[in-house]
Amino acid sequence: MNSNKTHITSLALLMISLLLFNRCGIYSLSGVNIPDDVKSISIQYFPNQAPQVAPTLSQVFTEKLKDKFQSETRLFLKEQEGDYQIDGVITGYNIAPVSISGNTSATENRLTMVVKVNFSSPNHPKFDFNKSYSNFVNFPASTDYSAIETQLINDITTMLVQDIFNDIALKW
């Protein structure tokens, strides 16, 4: 009976310690690595300047990026001049065959998206960067692209947003 109380007390102390370390910015269970003085983030609209245009691409990408930072960090979204500032442009969005069958017709296509990101942190300029991110999804060439375009955009933007998030919030 007494050892159960000791075990519960030890467990409670461990949980309190982890909670305090997390609040102090020393340790984060989620892996997020953002300085304590960084409270806000500004994310500007990412226009699509790729030769091929998808009408919803810019909106979907920008909103996913905002949602990611709002849901997985303590940062609040600020329209301008946040402690972290992100802007950029979609520079590539194209479909190309990647797998050809014996009769020279494509069996698989690849949708590739490239995003140029400018990140700045006025209080921590050592974190600043300008970088291009690229990712792709493959899909059967026999599939009607217009029928799966929304899902492909969702998939590829999710991957790109995760890559950007990793560089900024996780410092990977």
Helices and strands as residue ranges (DSSP letters): H 2-24, E 40-43, H 57-72, E 76-77, E 84-100, E 106-120, G 125-127, E 129-140, H 145-165, I 166-170
